[in-house]
Amino acid sequence: MSTEWSLKEIYPSFESEEFKRDFERFSNFREVFNSLTLEDNLESIKEAIEALEEFSVLSSRLGNYINLTLTANTTDETANKYRTLFGNAYASLNSAYTKVYKFIGSVETDITADEDLKDYEFYFAEAKQQYKHLLSDELEDVIAKFSISGGDGWEQLFEAMTSGVEGEFKGEKVTLSEIRNMAYDADAAVRKEAYETELKMYDTIKEPIAFALNNIKQQVLTEISLRGFESPLAQTLEASRMSRQTLDALLEAIREYLPQFRAYLKHKASLLGHENGLPFYDLFAPIGESSRRFTIEESKEFLLENFKGFSEDLAQMTKEAYENNYIDFLPRKGKVGGAFCSNLPFIKQSRILTNFSGSLSDVVTIAHELGHAYHGLHIENHRVLNQEYSMPVAETASTFNENIVMNTVIRQASDAEKVALLESQLQDTTQIIVDIYSRYLFESAVFENREKSFMFSKDLEQLMLDAQKEAYGDGLDPDAMHPYMWACKPHYYSSGLSFYNFPYAFGGLFSKGLYAIYQEQPEGFVEKYQELLRATTVTSAEDTAKVLGVDVEDSAFWKKALAQVADNIEQFIALTPVKA
C-alpha cells in the first residue's frame, strides 16, 4: 500500500494521448455548443443535453486531474501551466454554455415523453426556475466581465491583505494563519498573546477590507435586484434547494438550545480559571488528553471494524480506498495542508487527501472524508447532470461517519480520554451552531445596513460584537470578544455566494438527527439512508429528508438532534467538576 494516491486512473500523464485529446476537445467545445440548433423539440433538446453531459465530464475529468496533481505538489510546473490554460479555456466557453443552459430552462416541450430525458425531470425543473432570474445574453456577459474588476477584484484584495499582513510574536514575524493556529496551543499565555497580536494585525488592514466587504455586498444587492430575487437570502435558499420554512425551523431550534451551549462555555471558562465567561482566545483551548496513536494500517483496521457494523458497502469502499491508493496520507513539502475528498464519478472512484500524523483526530478526519466518498458512491450511477448536490446536504454522509466513529470511541474510552474527546466534539459543534448563528446574524445586518449606508470598520466591528453577544450570550467574556471575525472569514467575500454559514449548521445537525434515528430504529435504516443519499442530487432538501420520514420544516427534528449535543454537554460537565 502506497502512502501517496494514484491519479493514473484519470489520465496516465499530462503527456498522454488521452489527456491531450480531451484538452483539445474541451478547448474547442464552443464549436459544439454553437452548432446546436436549440429548437424547442425533443430532438434538439436531446442534442443539447448530450453536449452538456460531454462538457460536464470533460471539464470534471481535466479539472480534477490538474487540481489533484497540484494539491499533492503545488510546485508541479506542468500542472501549473495547464491550470492557467484550463482556466482561460473555461472562461472563454462561459457565454456559449450559458446560452445552451438558458435554452434548457426555456423549453416547453414535455421531456417526460422521452425515456432518455425522463431522468432529468428535476434538472429541467431547476433550470426553468433559474431561467426566471437570468438576464439577456448581453447583460449576462456584461455582468460577468464587470465582476472581474468588481466583486472578484474586491475578493482578491481581501485575500491579498489577509495573506500579506505580518505581525510580531515573541520577536518573530508571523502571518495571520500562523497566529490564528495558536488559538489551539496548550499554553494559556501563548493563546492570549496570540489573540492580542491577531487583533493588532487586523488594525493595520481593517479599512481596505471594510471597503472590499461593502462593495461586494453592494454588487450582490444590485444583481439580486436585477434578477428579481426578493433578497440575497432568498437567492441562497433557492441555490440550496431549501425552503425558508426549513431555515426558520432550524434557527428556532438553535435559539432554544443556546442556553445549553452557554452552560458549556461557562463551565469551560471555570475550568480554565475565568470568572466572567470564556474569553474568545480560549474557545479552542484543549481540555483533557488523548494519547491514542495509530499507524496507517491500524487506522484502516479501526475504520473497517467500525464501518462493518453499519454497512458492508461502506467497509468495502474503505478497504478499496486504502488498498488501491485512493488516499494521499502524509504531509510533505509542496503538498497542501488540511483534508478533502474529490468524487470522480466518471471513473466511479474518489480521491482523499489528508495530512496524517497518527492521532485519533486524524483517523476521524479520514472517516469524515470517506463519508464524502460514500456519498459519491451512491450518486455515481445517476445521469451525468444529476450528480450535483447542494451545500446544506453536502456534509450529510461525512458527519454521519464521524458520528459512527466518535460514538464508538467515546463508549470505549477511559474517563480521562473521554473528557478530551467530548470537549473536541463540543468545540466543533459550538462552531457550527453558535458561531455560525453569529455569522448569520452579522451577514443579515450587513445586507440590511448596506442598503442604507456605507459601513466603516468601526461599524462592522460593532455589528460583529452585537452578533456575538446575541449568539454566545454570557458564555463569552464581554471584555474579550472578537470584533474582527468579519475580517478573517473568506465566506463573506464572494459576490456569487452569500450566507455561506447556515448550510454548516444544517449539515451538522441533519446528520446528528439521522444518527439518532439509526440508534432508535436500526432495522432497515441503512437501505433508507442509501436511498436518501441518492436523492440529494435530484430533489429538494425537504424531499430528501422525507425519504427517512423526516420533516425538516418542523423544528422538532432539529431539537431532537440538538438534544444529543445537550446530553454530551451534561456528560462533559459531570466528568470535569470545577475544583474549589
C-alpha positions as CSV (number, residue, x, y, z in Angstrom):
1,M,0.0,0.0,0.0
2,S,1.4,3.4,-1.1
3,T,1.0,6.4,1.1
4,E,0.5,8.6,-2.0
5,W,-2.5,8.5,-4.2
6,S,-2.6,7.3,-7.8
7,L,-4.1,9.5,-10.5
8,K,-3.3,7.3,-13.4
9,E,-6.9,6.1,-13.4
10,I,-7.9,9.6,-14.5
11,Y,-5.0,10.2,-17.0
12,P,-1.7,8.3,-17.4
13,S,0.1,11.7,-17.5
14,F,-0.1,15.2,-18.9
15,E,1.9,13.9,-21.9
16,S,-0.5,11.1,-22.6
17,E,-2.6,11.0,-25.8
18,E,-5.8,10.7,-23.7
19,F,-5.1,14.0,-21.8
20,K,-4.0,15.9,-25.0
21,R,-7.1,14.7,-26.9
22,D,-9.5,15.6,-24.1
23,F,-7.9,19.0,-23.5
24,E,-8.1,19.9,-27.2
25,R,-11.7,18.8,-27.4
26,F,-12.5,20.9,-24.3
27,S,-10.7,23.9,-25.5
28,N,-12.8,23.8,-28.8
29,F,-16.1,23.0,-27.2
30,R,-17.5,26.4,-28.2
31,E,-17.9,24.9,-31.6
32,V,-20.0,22.1,-30.2
33,F,-22.3,24.5,-28.4
34,N,-22.6,26.8,-31.3
35,S,-23.5,24.0,-33.7
36,L,-26.7,23.2,-31.7
37,T,-30.0,24.2,-33.3
38,L,-31.6,24.9,-29.9
39,E,-35.2,24.5,-31.2
40,D,-38.0,23.5,-28.8
41,N,-38.4,19.9,-29.8
42,L,-37.2,16.6,-28.4
43,E,-34.5,16.0,-30.9
44,S,-32.8,19.4,-30.3
45,I,-33.3,19.1,-26.5
46,K,-31.6,15.7,-26.5
47,E,-28.7,17.1,-28.6
48,A,-28.3,19.9,-26.1
49,I,-28.3,17.5,-23.1
50,E,-25.7,15.2,-24.8
51,A,-23.5,18.3,-25.3
52,L,-23.9,19.4,-21.7
53,E,-23.2,15.9,-20.5
54,E,-20.0,15.6,-22.5
55,F,-18.9,19.1,-21.4
56,S,-19.5,18.2,-17.8
57,V,-17.4,15.0,-17.9
58,L,-14.6,16.7,-19.8
59,S,-14.4,19.7,-17.5
60,S,-14.6,17.5,-14.4
61,R,-12.0,15.0,-15.6
62,L,-9.5,17.6,-16.8
63,G,-10.1,19.9,-13.8
64,N,-9.8,17.2,-11.2
65,Y,-6.6,15.8,-12.8
66,I,-5.0,19.2,-12.8
67,N,-6.1,20.2,-9.3
68,L,-5.4,16.9,-7.7
69,T,-1.9,16.9,-9.1
70,L,-1.3,20.4,-7.8
71,T,-2.7,19.7,-4.3
72,A,-0.2,16.9,-4.0
73,N,2.6,19.0,-5.4
74,T,2.0,22.8,-5.7
75,T,5.3,23.3,-7.5
76,D,4.5,21.0,-10.4
77,E,5.3,23.2,-13.4
78,T,3.3,21.3,-15.9
79,A,0.2,21.2,-13.8
80,N,0.5,24.9,-13.1
81,K,0.8,25.6,-16.8
82,Y,-2.4,23.6,-17.5
83,R,-4.3,25.2,-14.6
84,T,-3.8,28.6,-16.4
85,L,-4.7,27.2,-19.8
86,F,-7.7,25.3,-18.4
87,G,-9.0,28.4,-16.6
88,N,-8.7,30.6,-19.7
89,A,-10.5,27.9,-21.8
90,Y,-13.3,27.6,-19.3
91,A,-13.8,31.4,-19.2
92,S,-14.0,31.6,-23.0
93,L,-16.7,28.9,-23.0
94,N,-18.9,30.7,-20.5
95,S,-21.2,32.6,-22.8
96,A,-21.8,29.6,-25.1
97,Y,-22.5,27.4,-22.2
98,T,-24.9,29.9,-20.7
99,K,-26.8,30.2,-23.9
100,V,-27.4,26.4,-24.0
101,Y,-28.4,26.3,-20.3
102,K,-30.8,29.1,-20.9
103,F,-32.4,27.1,-23.7
104,I,-32.8,24.2,-21.3
105,G,-34.6,26.5,-18.9
106,S,-36.9,27.9,-21.6
107,V,-38.2,24.7,-23.2
108,E,-42.0,24.0,-23.1
109,T,-41.8,20.5,-24.7
110,D,-42.8,17.7,-22.3
111,I,-39.5,16.0,-21.8
112,T,-41.1,13.1,-19.8
113,A,-42.4,11.8,-23.1
114,D,-38.9,10.7,-23.9
115,E,-37.3,7.8,-21.9
116,D,-33.8,9.2,-22.2
117,L,-34.8,12.6,-20.9
118,K,-37.3,11.5,-18.2
119,D,-34.4,11.0,-15.7
120,Y,-33.7,14.8,-16.0
121,E,-37.1,16.0,-14.8
122,F,-35.7,17.6,-11.7
123,Y,-32.8,19.1,-13.7
124,F,-35.2,20.7,-16.2
125,A,-37.4,22.0,-13.4
126,E,-34.4,23.6,-11.7
127,A,-33.2,25.1,-14.9
128,K,-36.7,26.5,-15.5
129,Q,-36.6,28.1,-12.1
130,Q,-33.2,29.6,-12.6
131,Y,-34.2,30.8,-16.1
132,K,-36.6,33.2,-14.4
133,H,-33.6,35.0,-12.9
134,L,-31.3,35.0,-16.0
135,L,-30.9,38.2,-18.0
136,S,-30.3,38.8,-21.6
137,D,-27.2,37.4,-23.1
138,E,-25.7,40.8,-23.4
139,L,-26.3,41.7,-19.8
140,E,-25.1,38.4,-18.5
141,D,-21.9,38.9,-20.5
142,V,-21.5,42.5,-19.1
143,I,-22.1,41.3,-15.5
144,A,-19.5,38.5,-15.9
145,K,-16.9,40.9,-17.3
146,F,-17.5,43.7,-14.7
147,S,-17.3,41.1,-12.0
148,I,-13.7,40.5,-12.8
149,S,-12.8,44.1,-11.7
150,G,-15.8,44.3,-9.3
151,G,-16.7,41.5,-6.9
152,D,-13.8,39.3,-7.9
153,G,-11.3,42.2,-7.7
154,W,-12.5,43.1,-4.2
155,E,-12.3,39.4,-3.2
156,Q,-8.7,39.4,-4.4
157,L,-8.0,42.5,-2.4
158,F,-9.3,40.7,0.8
159,E,-7.1,37.7,0.0
160,A,-4.0,39.8,-0.6
161,M,-4.5,41.9,2.6
162,T,-5.1,39.0,4.9
163,S,-2.4,36.7,3.4
164,G,0.2,39.5,3.2
165,V,-0.2,41.1,6.7
166,E,2.5,40.3,9.2
167,G,2.7,40.6,12.9
168,E,5.3,40.2,15.6
169,F,5.1,37.4,18.1
170,K,7.9,36.8,20.6
171,G,10.3,38.7,18.4
172,E,9.5,36.8,15.2
173,K,7.4,37.8,12.1
174,V,4.2,35.8,11.8
175,T,1.4,35.5,9.2
176,L,-2.3,35.7,10.1
177,S,-2.8,32.0,9.5
178,E,0.2,31.2,11.8
179,I,-1.1,33.4,14.6
180,R,-4.7,32.1,14.3
181,N,-3.4,28.5,14.6
182,M,-2.0,29.4,18.0
183,A,-5.6,29.5,19.4
184,Y,-5.2,25.7,19.8
185,D,-2.0,25.9,21.7
186,A,-1.8,24.1,25.1
187,D,-0.2,27.1,26.7
188,A,-2.7,29.7,28.0
189,A,-0.2,32.5,27.8
190,V,0.5,31.7,24.1
191,R,-3.2,31.7,23.3
192,K,-3.8,35.1,24.9
193,E,-0.8,36.8,23.4
194,A,-1.6,35.4,20.0
195,Y,-5.1,36.7,20.2
196,E,-3.8,40.2,21.2
197,T,-1.3,40.1,18.3
198,E,-4.0,39.0,15.9
199,L,-6.3,42.0,16.8
200,K,-3.3,44.3,16.2
201,M,-2.7,42.8,12.8
202,Y,-6.3,43.5,11.7
203,D,-6.0,47.0,12.9
204,T,-3.4,47.7,10.1
205,I,-5.7,46.3,7.3
206,K,-9.2,46.8,8.5
207,E,-10.3,49.8,6.4
208,P,-9.3,48.3,3.0
209,I,-11.1,45.0,3.9
210,A,-14.1,47.1,5.0
211,F,-14.2,48.7,1.6
212,A,-14.0,45.2,0.0
213,L,-16.9,43.9,2.0
214,N,-19.1,47.0,1.4
215,N,-18.5,46.8,-2.4
216,I,-19.0,43.0,-2.7
217,K,-22.3,43.3,-0.8
218,Q,-23.4,46.2,-2.9
219,Q,-22.8,44.2,-6.0
220,V,-24.9,41.4,-4.6
221,L,-27.7,43.7,-3.8
222,T,-27.6,45.2,-7.3
223,E,-27.5,41.8,-9.0
224,I,-30.3,40.3,-7.0
225,S,-32.5,43.3,-7.8
226,L,-31.8,42.9,-11.5
227,R,-32.5,39.2,-11.3
228,G,-35.8,39.6,-9.4
229,F,-34.8,37.9,-6.1
230,E,-36.5,39.2,-3.0
231,S,-33.2,39.2,-1.1
232,P,-29.7,37.7,-1.0
233,L,-31.1,35.2,1.4
234,A,-33.8,34.2,-1.0
235,Q,-31.2,33.6,-3.7
236,T,-29.1,31.4,-1.4
237,L,-32.1,29.4,-0.3
238,E,-33.0,28.7,-3.9
239,A,-29.5,27.6,-4.7
240,S,-29.6,25.4,-1.6
241,R,-32.8,23.8,-2.8
242,M,-34.2,24.7,0.6
243,S,-37.3,26.5,1.9
244,R,-37.4,29.5,4.2
245,Q,-39.6,27.4,6.5
246,T,-36.8,24.9,6.9
247,L,-34.4,27.6,7.7
248,D,-36.8,29.2,10.3
249,A,-37.3,25.8,11.9
250,L,-33.5,25.3,12.1
251,L,-32.9,28.7,13.6
252,E,-35.8,28.3,16.1
253,A,-34.2,25.1,17.4
254,I,-30.8,26.7,17.6
255,R,-32.1,29.6,19.6
256,E,-33.9,27.3,22.1
257,Y,-30.7,25.4,22.8
258,L,-28.3,28.4,23.1
259,P,-28.5,28.2,26.9
260,Q,-27.0,24.7,26.9
261,F,-24.1,25.9,24.8
262,R,-23.6,28.8,27.1
263,A,-23.5,26.5,30.1
264,Y,-20.7,24.5,28.3
265,L,-18.8,27.7,27.6
266,K,-19.1,29.0,31.2
267,H,-18.1,25.6,32.6
268,K,-15.0,25.5,30.3
269,A,-14.2,29.1,31.5
270,S,-14.3,27.9,35.1
271,L,-12.0,25.0,34.3
272,L,-9.5,27.5,32.9
273,G,-9.8,29.9,35.8
274,H,-12.1,32.6,34.2
275,E,-15.0,34.0,36.2
276,N,-16.8,36.2,33.6
277,G,-17.4,33.8,30.8
278,L,-14.9,32.3,28.3
279,P,-12.6,34.8,26.6
280,F,-12.6,34.4,22.8
281,Y,-8.9,33.4,22.9
282,D,-9.8,30.3,24.9
283,L,-12.6,29.0,22.8
284,F,-10.2,26.3,21.3
285,A,-8.2,25.7,24.4
286,P,-7.6,21.9,24.7
287,I,-9.1,20.2,27.8
288,G,-8.0,16.7,28.7
289,E,-5.6,14.4,26.9
290,S,-6.0,11.6,24.4
291,S,-2.8,9.6,23.9
292,R,-4.1,7.0,21.5
293,R,-1.9,6.7,18.4
294,F,-2.4,4.9,15.1
295,T,-0.3,3.7,12.2
296,I,-1.9,4.0,8.7
297,E,-2.6,0.2,8.8
298,E,-4.1,0.5,12.3
299,S,-6.3,3.3,11.1
300,K,-7.6,1.1,8.3
301,E,-8.4,-1.8,10.6
302,F,-10.0,0.5,13.1
303,L,-12.3,2.1,10.5
304,L,-13.1,-1.2,8.9
305,E,-14.2,-2.6,12.3
306,N,-16.4,0.4,12.9
307,F,-17.9,0.6,9.5
308,K,-18.7,-3.1,9.1
309,G,-21.2,-2.8,11.9
310,F,-23.0,-0.2,10.0
311,S,-22.8,-1.2,6.3
312,E,-20.9,-3.7,4.3
313,D,-20.6,-1.5,1.3
314,L,-19.1,1.3,3.4
315,A,-16.5,-1.1,4.8
316,Q,-15.7,-2.5,1.3
317,M,-15.3,1.0,-0.2
318,T,-13.0,1.9,2.7
319,K,-10.9,-1.2,2.1
320,E,-10.6,-0.4,-1.6
321,A,-9.6,3.2,-0.8
322,Y,-6.7,2.1,1.3
323,E,-5.6,-0.8,-0.9
324,N,-6.0,0.8,-4.3
325,N,-4.1,4.0,-3.4
326,Y,-7.0,6.4,-3.4
327,I,-5.7,8.2,-0.3
328,D,-2.7,10.6,-0.1
329,F,-1.8,10.2,3.6
330,L,1.4,12.0,4.7
331,P,2.5,15.7,4.8
332,R,5.4,16.6,2.7
333,K,7.0,19.6,1.1
334,G,4.8,21.1,-1.7
335,K,1.6,19.3,-0.5
336,V,-1.3,21.4,0.6
337,G,-2.5,21.3,4.2
338,G,-5.8,20.1,5.5
339,A,-8.0,17.4,4.1
340,F,-10.6,16.9,1.4
341,C,-12.3,14.4,-0.8
342,S,-12.9,14.7,-4.6
343,N,-15.6,12.4,-6.0
344,L,-14.7,11.2,-9.5
345,P,-18.0,9.7,-10.8
346,F,-16.6,9.4,-14.4
347,I,-14.3,6.6,-13.2
348,K,-16.6,5.6,-10.2
349,Q,-13.9,6.4,-7.6
350,S,-12.9,9.1,-5.2
351,R,-9.6,10.6,-4.0
352,I,-8.9,11.7,-0.5
353,L,-6.1,14.0,0.7
354,T,-5.2,14.2,4.4
355,N,-2.1,15.0,6.4
356,F,-1.9,12.0,8.7
357,S,0.2,12.2,11.9
358,G,-1.3,9.2,13.8
359,S,-3.7,10.9,16.2
360,L,-7.3,9.8,16.8
361,S,-8.3,13.2,15.3
362,D,-6.5,12.2,12.1
363,V,-8.5,8.9,12.0
364,V,-11.7,10.8,12.5
365,T,-10.7,13.1,9.6
366,I,-10.2,10.1,7.3
367,A,-13.6,8.8,8.4
368,H,-15.1,12.2,7.5
369,E,-13.6,12.2,4.1
370,L,-14.6,8.6,3.5
371,G,-18.2,9.8,4.2
372,H,-17.9,12.1,1.2
373,A,-16.6,9.2,-0.9
374,Y,-19.6,7.1,0.3
375,H,-21.9,9.9,-0.8
376,G,-20.2,9.8,-4.1
377,L,-20.6,6.0,-4.3
378,H,-24.4,6.3,-4.1
379,I,-24.8,9.0,-6.7
380,E,-22.2,7.8,-9.3
381,N,-24.8,5.9,-11.2
382,H,-27.0,8.9,-11.7
383,R,-27.0,10.5,-15.1
384,V,-24.1,12.9,-15.6
385,L,-26.1,16.1,-15.0
386,N,-27.8,14.6,-11.9
387,Q,-24.6,14.3,-9.8
388,E,-24.5,17.7,-8.1
389,Y,-25.8,18.2,-4.5
390,S,-26.4,21.5,-2.7
391,M,-24.4,22.9,0.2
392,P,-26.8,22.0,3.1
393,V,-26.7,18.3,2.3
394,A,-23.0,18.2,1.3
395,E,-21.9,17.2,4.8
396,T,-24.5,14.5,5.5
397,A,-22.5,11.3,4.9
398,S,-19.2,12.8,6.2
399,T,-20.6,13.9,9.5
400,F,-22.6,10.7,9.8
401,N,-19.3,8.8,9.5
402,E,-17.9,10.9,12.3
403,N,-20.8,10.0,14.5
404,I,-20.3,6.3,13.8
405,V,-16.6,6.5,14.8
406,M,-16.8,9.0,17.7
407,N,-19.7,7.3,19.4
408,T,-17.8,4.0,19.5
409,V,-14.6,5.7,20.6
410,I,-16.3,7.6,23.4
411,R,-18.0,4.5,24.7
412,Q,-14.7,2.6,24.8
413,A,-12.6,5.5,26.2
414,S,-11.4,5.9,29.8
415,D,-12.8,8.9,31.7
416,A,-9.6,10.8,31.1
417,E,-9.7,10.2,27.3
418,K,-13.5,10.7,27.3
419,V,-13.0,14.3,28.5
420,A,-10.7,15.2,25.6
421,L,-13.0,13.5,23.0
422,L,-16.2,15.1,24.3
423,E,-14.5,18.5,24.5
424,S,-13.2,18.2,21.0
425,Q,-16.7,17.4,19.7
426,L,-18.2,20.2,21.7
427,Q,-15.7,22.7,20.3
428,D,-16.6,21.7,16.8
429,T,-20.3,21.7,17.4
430,T,-20.2,25.1,19.1
431,Q,-18.6,26.5,16.0
432,I,-21.2,25.0,13.6
433,I,-24.1,26.1,15.8
434,V,-23.3,29.1,17.9
435,D,-20.6,30.8,15.9
436,I,-22.4,30.0,12.6
437,Y,-25.5,31.6,14.1
438,S,-23.5,34.7,14.9
439,R,-22.2,34.8,11.3
440,Y,-25.8,34.5,10.0
441,L,-26.9,37.4,12.2
442,F,-23.9,39.5,11.2
443,E,-24.4,39.0,7.4
444,S,-28.1,39.7,7.7
445,A,-27.2,43.0,9.5
446,V,-24.6,43.9,6.9
447,F,-27.0,43.5,4.0
448,E,-29.7,45.5,5.8
449,N,-27.3,48.3,6.6
450,R,-25.6,48.3,3.2
451,E,-28.9,49.3,1.6
452,K,-28.8,52.5,3.6
453,S,-25.2,53.4,4.2
454,F,-21.5,52.6,3.9
455,M,-20.0,50.8,6.8
456,F,-16.5,51.6,8.0
457,S,-14.5,49.2,10.1
458,K,-15.9,50.6,13.4
459,D,-19.4,50.0,12.1
460,L,-18.6,46.4,11.1
461,E,-16.8,45.8,14.4
462,Q,-20.0,46.8,16.3
463,L,-22.2,44.7,14.1
464,M,-20.0,41.7,14.8
465,L,-19.9,42.3,18.5
466,D,-23.7,42.6,18.6
467,A,-24.0,39.3,16.7
468,Q,-21.6,37.6,19.1
469,K,-23.4,38.9,22.1
470,E,-26.8,37.6,20.8
471,A,-25.4,34.2,19.9
472,Y,-22.9,33.5,22.7
473,G,-24.7,35.5,25.4
474,D,-22.9,35.2,28.8
475,G,-20.9,32.2,27.5
476,L,-18.3,34.7,26.3
477,D,-16.4,37.2,28.3
478,P,-17.8,40.6,27.1
479,D,-14.3,42.1,27.6
480,A,-12.6,39.6,25.4
481,M,-14.7,39.1,22.3
482,H,-13.5,39.2,18.6
483,P,-14.6,42.4,16.8
484,Y,-12.7,41.4,13.6
485,M,-14.3,38.0,12.8
486,W,-15.7,39.6,9.7
487,A,-12.1,40.4,8.5
488,C,-10.8,36.8,8.7
489,K,-13.6,34.7,7.2
490,P,-13.4,34.4,3.4
491,H,-17.1,33.2,3.3
492,Y,-18.3,36.8,3.4
493,Y,-16.2,37.9,0.4
494,S,-17.9,36.3,-2.6
495,S,-20.3,38.1,-4.9
496,G,-21.6,34.8,-6.1
497,L,-22.3,33.1,-2.8
498,S,-24.0,34.8,0.1
499,F,-24.9,33.4,3.5
500,Y,-22.2,30.7,3.4
501,N,-23.0,29.9,7.0
502,F,-26.3,28.3,7.8
503,P,-25.6,25.3,5.5
504,Y,-22.9,24.2,8.0
505,A,-25.5,24.2,10.8
506,F,-28.0,22.3,8.6
507,G,-25.4,19.7,7.6
508,G,-24.1,19.0,11.1
509,L,-27.5,18.8,12.7
510,F,-29.1,16.9,9.9
511,S,-26.5,14.1,10.3
512,K,-26.9,14.0,14.1
513,G,-30.7,13.8,13.6
514,L,-30.3,10.9,11.2
515,Y,-27.9,9.1,13.6
516,A,-30.4,9.4,16.4
517,I,-33.0,7.7,14.1
518,Y,-30.4,5.0,13.3
519,Q,-29.8,4.4,17.0
520,E,-33.5,4.2,17.8
521,Q,-34.6,2.2,14.7
522,P,-31.5,0.4,13.1
523,E,-33.7,-2.2,11.3
524,G,-33.9,-1.2,7.6
525,F,-32.1,2.1,8.3
526,V,-29.1,1.5,6.0
527,E,-31.1,0.9,2.9
528,K,-33.2,4.1,3.5
529,Y,-30.1,6.1,4.3
530,Q,-28.5,5.0,1.0
531,E,-31.7,6.0,-0.8
532,L,-31.6,9.4,0.9
533,L,-28.0,9.9,-0.3
534,R,-29.1,9.1,-3.9
535,A,-32.0,11.6,-3.5
536,T,-29.7,14.6,-2.5
537,T,-28.9,15.4,-6.2
538,V,-32.4,15.1,-7.6
539,T,-34.7,16.6,-5.0
540,S,-35.0,19.5,-2.6
541,A,-33.6,19.3,0.9
542,E,-37.1,18.8,2.2
543,D,-37.9,15.9,-0.2
544,T,-34.5,14.3,0.6
545,A,-35.3,14.3,4.3
546,K,-38.7,12.7,3.7
547,V,-37.0,9.5,2.4
548,L,-36.4,8.8,6.1
549,G,-39.7,10.2,7.2
550,V,-38.1,13.4,8.5
551,D,-39.8,16.8,8.3
552,V,-37.0,19.4,8.3
553,E,-39.6,22.2,8.2
554,D,-40.6,21.2,11.7
555,S,-38.3,22.4,14.4
556,A,-38.9,19.2,16.4
557,F,-36.4,17.3,14.2
558,W,-33.7,19.9,14.8
559,K,-34.4,20.0,18.5
560,K,-34.0,16.2,18.7
561,A,-30.6,16.5,17.1
562,L,-29.6,19.3,19.5
563,A,-30.8,17.2,22.4
564,Q,-27.9,14.8,21.7
565,V,-25.4,17.7,22.0
566,A,-27.1,18.8,25.2
567,D,-26.5,15.3,26.6
568,N,-22.8,15.5,25.6
569,I,-22.6,18.8,27.4
570,E,-24.1,17.3,30.6
571,Q,-21.7,14.4,30.4
572,F,-18.7,16.7,29.9
573,I,-19.7,18.9,32.8
574,A,-20.2,15.8,35.0
575,L,-16.8,14.4,34.1
576,T,-15.0,17.7,34.8
577,P,-16.1,19.1,38.2
578,V,-14.6,22.5,39.0
579,K,-12.2,22.4,41.9
580,A,-12.9,24.7,44.8
